[in-house]
Amino acid sequence: MMTISYEYEDCLYVNLTNRCDCACVFCLRHNGHKGSIYADDLWLEHEPSREEALENLLSWDFSKYRNLVFCGFGEPMYRTDDILWLVDQLKAQAPQLPPVRINTNGHANLILGRDVTPELKGRIDILSISLNGSTAEEYCAVTQPRAGEAAWDAMLDFTRRATAYVPTVMMTIVNKDKTPEEIQRCRNMAEELGAVLRIREYIPD
């Protein structure tokens, strides 16, 4: 039985894809892990259809959760169209749906070849975008994106555009070997784009 959704702390997470265009140095996927601190096995036998995912999600009591989070063990915005369809269905069918968050690398427009940010309006309440560095060089060293430095530019552009449509836009860094000066540069960069910086603590294997 594959894990489409799982609880962690006070949120419900949705695992729609294992595809990703990055190979982040701190990602558990590189170390042979099939899951994480959140759930034991997040490798999908197949990507669930939107209908499978909806059926799974409607089985939960949403009143218990602070957020519904599209995250999982891959880059969720490979499935942007399915996420937006699911959110529309859940808003119509699920009582007490909590705020909806997407944890993303910010490459959706690059991956899909169109600007998806206007489609997030009224559907997505929170975006959490991986920044992971204060320069293109550092970003590419940490995240190892398939598109190279174009991915850095795409992530910054996506963040800037998203702030017009999503009420809360956060950029995140993992606090692994970061100096206070680096963290401040990241904070300044996030704020210039209209976002806020959130610092995640590094979790070793």
C-alpha positions as CSV (number, residue, x, y, z in Angstrom):
1,M,0.0,0.0,0.0
2,M,1.6,3.3,-1.1
3,T,1.6,6.5,1.0
4,I,-0.5,9.2,-0.8
5,S,-1.0,11.2,2.4
6,Y,0.4,11.2,5.9
7,E,0.3,13.2,9.1
8,Y,3.3,15.0,10.6
9,E,2.9,17.1,13.7
10,D,-0.3,19.1,13.1
11,C,-0.3,19.0,9.3
12,L,-1.6,16.6,6.6
13,Y,0.9,16.0,3.8
14,V,0.2,14.9,0.2
15,N,2.7,12.8,-1.7
16,L,1.8,13.0,-5.4
17,T,5.1,12.5,-7.2
18,N,8.6,11.2,-6.8
19,R,9.9,13.3,-9.8
20,C,12.3,16.1,-9.1
21,D,14.6,18.2,-11.2
22,C,17.1,18.8,-8.4
23,A,19.5,16.6,-6.4
24,C,19.9,18.5,-3.2
25,V,23.0,17.5,-1.2
26,F,20.9,17.2,2.0
27,C,18.1,15.2,0.5
28,L,17.4,11.9,2.1
29,R,16.7,10.3,-1.3
30,H,20.4,10.2,-2.1
31,N,21.2,8.0,0.9
32,G,19.0,5.1,-0.1
33,H,16.1,6.3,2.1
34,K,12.6,5.4,0.9
35,G,11.0,7.6,3.5
36,S,11.9,10.3,6.0
37,I,11.2,11.4,9.6
38,Y,7.7,12.0,8.3
39,A,6.7,8.6,6.9
40,D,8.4,5.3,6.4
41,D,7.9,4.8,2.7
42,L,7.2,7.7,0.3
43,W,8.3,5.9,-2.9
44,L,5.2,5.6,-5.0
45,E,4.3,2.4,-6.9
46,H,2.7,4.7,-9.4
47,E,1.7,8.4,-9.4
48,P,-1.8,8.4,-8.0
49,S,-4.5,9.8,-10.3
50,R,-6.2,12.9,-9.2
51,E,-9.3,10.8,-8.5
52,E,-7.3,8.3,-6.3
53,A,-5.8,11.2,-4.4
54,L,-9.1,12.9,-3.9
55,E,-10.7,9.7,-2.5
56,N,-7.7,9.3,-0.2
57,L,-7.9,12.8,1.1
58,L,-11.6,12.8,1.7
59,S,-11.1,10.0,4.2
60,W,-9.4,12.4,6.6
61,D,-10.9,14.7,9.2
62,F,-9.5,18.1,8.1
63,S,-10.5,19.8,11.3
64,K,-7.5,18.3,13.0
65,Y,-4.9,20.0,10.9
66,R,-3.2,23.4,10.7
67,N,-2.3,23.0,7.0
68,L,-2.9,20.7,4.1
69,V,0.6,20.5,2.5
70,F,1.5,19.3,-0.9
71,C,5.0,18.1,-0.5
72,G,6.0,14.4,-0.4
73,F,9.1,12.8,-1.8
74,G,9.5,14.8,-5.0
75,E,8.7,18.3,-6.5
76,P,4.9,18.6,-6.2
77,M,4.5,21.2,-8.9
78,Y,5.3,18.7,-11.6
79,R,1.6,18.0,-10.9
80,T,0.4,21.6,-10.6
81,D,-2.8,21.0,-12.6
82,D,-3.8,18.1,-10.4
83,I,-3.0,20.0,-7.2
84,L,-5.3,22.9,-8.4
85,W,-8.0,20.4,-9.4
86,L,-7.8,18.7,-6.0
87,V,-7.9,22.0,-4.1
88,D,-11.1,23.0,-6.0
89,Q,-12.7,19.6,-5.3
90,L,-11.7,19.7,-1.6
91,K,-13.0,23.3,-1.2
92,A,-16.3,22.1,-2.5
93,Q,-16.5,18.8,-0.7
94,A,-14.5,18.9,2.5
95,P,-15.7,20.7,5.5
96,Q,-13.2,22.7,7.6
97,L,-10.4,22.5,5.0
98,P,-7.4,24.1,6.6
99,P,-5.1,26.6,4.7
100,V,-3.4,24.9,1.7
101,R,0.4,25.0,1.4
102,I,2.8,23.9,-1.3
103,N,6.4,23.1,-0.4
104,T,8.3,23.7,-3.7
105,N,11.7,24.3,-5.3
106,G,10.1,27.2,-7.3
107,H,10.8,25.7,-10.7
108,A,7.1,25.2,-11.8
109,N,7.2,27.8,-14.5
110,L,10.5,26.4,-15.8
111,I,9.2,22.8,-15.7
112,L,5.8,23.5,-17.2
113,G,6.8,26.2,-19.7
114,R,4.1,28.7,-18.5
115,D,3.5,31.1,-15.7
116,V,1.3,29.2,-13.2
117,T,1.3,31.8,-10.5
118,P,-2.0,33.4,-11.5
119,E,-3.7,30.0,-11.1
120,L,-2.7,29.8,-7.5
121,K,-4.9,32.8,-6.5
122,G,-7.8,31.8,-4.2
123,R,-6.5,28.2,-4.0
124,I,-3.1,28.2,-2.4
125,D,-2.7,30.1,0.9
126,I,1.0,29.5,1.6
127,L,4.0,28.8,-0.6
128,S,7.2,27.6,0.9
129,I,10.0,27.9,-1.6
130,S,13.5,26.5,-1.2
131,L,16.1,29.2,-1.4
132,N,19.1,27.3,-0.1
133,G,21.7,29.9,-0.9
134,S,22.4,33.6,-1.4
135,T,24.1,33.4,-4.8
136,A,23.5,31.4,-7.9
137,E,26.8,29.6,-7.4
138,E,26.0,28.5,-3.9
139,Y,22.4,27.6,-4.9
140,C,23.6,25.3,-7.7
141,A,26.2,23.7,-5.5
142,V,23.6,22.8,-2.9
143,T,20.6,21.9,-5.0
144,Q,22.3,20.6,-8.2
145,P,19.4,21.6,-10.5
146,R,19.2,19.9,-13.9
147,A,18.8,23.4,-15.6
148,G,21.9,24.9,-13.8
149,E,21.8,28.6,-13.1
150,A,18.6,29.0,-15.2
151,A,16.9,27.3,-12.3
152,W,18.1,29.9,-9.8
153,D,16.7,32.7,-12.0
154,A,13.5,30.8,-12.5
155,M,13.1,30.3,-8.7
156,L,13.6,34.0,-8.0
157,D,11.2,35.0,-10.7
158,F,8.6,32.5,-9.6
159,T,8.8,33.8,-6.0
160,R,8.4,37.5,-7.1
161,R,5.4,36.6,-9.3
162,A,3.7,34.4,-6.7
163,T,3.6,37.2,-4.1
164,A,0.9,38.9,-6.2
165,Y,-1.4,35.9,-5.9
166,V,-0.6,33.9,-2.7
167,P,-1.1,35.5,0.7
168,T,1.9,34.0,2.4
169,V,5.1,33.3,0.5
170,M,8.1,32.0,2.5
171,M,11.6,31.2,1.3
172,T,13.5,28.5,3.2
173,I,17.1,27.7,3.9
174,V,18.6,24.7,5.7
175,N,20.9,25.8,8.5
176,K,23.9,23.6,7.6
177,D,27.2,25.4,7.8
178,K,25.6,28.8,7.3
179,T,27.2,31.9,8.7
180,P,25.1,34.7,10.2
181,E,26.1,36.9,7.3
182,E,24.9,34.3,4.8
183,I,21.6,34.0,6.6
184,Q,21.2,37.8,6.6
185,R,21.9,37.9,2.9
186,C,19.2,35.3,2.3
187,R,16.8,37.2,4.5
188,N,17.4,40.4,2.6
189,M,16.9,38.6,-0.7
190,A,13.6,37.1,0.4
191,E,12.3,40.4,1.6
192,E,13.3,42.2,-1.6
193,L,11.1,39.6,-3.4
194,G,8.2,40.2,-1.1
195,A,8.6,36.9,0.8
196,V,9.8,36.1,4.4
197,L,12.7,33.9,5.3
198,R,12.2,30.7,7.3
199,I,15.3,28.8,8.6
200,R,15.0,25.0,8.8
201,E,17.3,23.1,11.0
202,Y,19.4,20.5,9.4
203,I,18.4,16.9,10.2
204,P,21.3,14.5,9.8
205,D,20.7,10.9,8.7
